Amino acid sequence: MQQLITTLRLSRPLYLLLAASTYLLGAGVARYLGHAPILQIFWLGLIGMILAQICMNLLVEVFRRQTSPLSR
């Protein structure tokens, strides 16, 4: 259980929320300009972007030096 909590903390959920909101804002601008989104592509893009963000956050922790402390 402790390992799961640490993994969730290291994935930086605030960054994930901000990245998802930026993606939604971009989709909203595209819709406003008259480009109707295809929902399957929209959801695949959102999921892919969130998974890429999680991978980037966790890879930083995997390749950190052993002497440096864990990120907050």
Contacts in CASP RR format, 6 or more apart in sequence:
PFRMAT RR
TARGET T0000
AUTHOR 0000-0000-0000
METHOD contacts of the structure
MODEL  1
MQQLITTLRLSRPLYLLLAASTYLLGAGVARYLGHAPILQIFWLGLIGMI
LAQICMNLLVEVFRRQTSPLSR
6 70 0 8 1.000
7 58 0 8 1.000
10 57 0 8 1.000
10 58 0 8 1.000
10 61 0 8 1.000
10 70 0 8 1.000
10 71 0 8 1.000
11 54 0 8 1.000
11 57 0 8 1.000
11 58 0 8 1.000
12 57 0 8 1.000
15 53 0 8 1.000
15 57 0 8 1.000
16 50 0 8 1.000
16 53 0 8 1.000
16 54 0 8 1.000
19 49 0 8 1.000
19 50 0 8 1.000
19 53 0 8 1.000
20 46 0 8 1.000
20 49 0 8 1.000
20 50 0 8 1.000
23 45 0 8 1.000
23 46 0 8 1.000
23 49 0 8 1.000
24 46 0 8 1.000
27 37 0 8 1.000
27 42 0 8 1.000
30 37 0 8 1.000
31 37 0 8 1.000
60 71 0 8 1.000
61 70 0 8 1.000
61 71 0 8 1.000
64 70 0 8 1.000
64 71 0 8 1.000
END
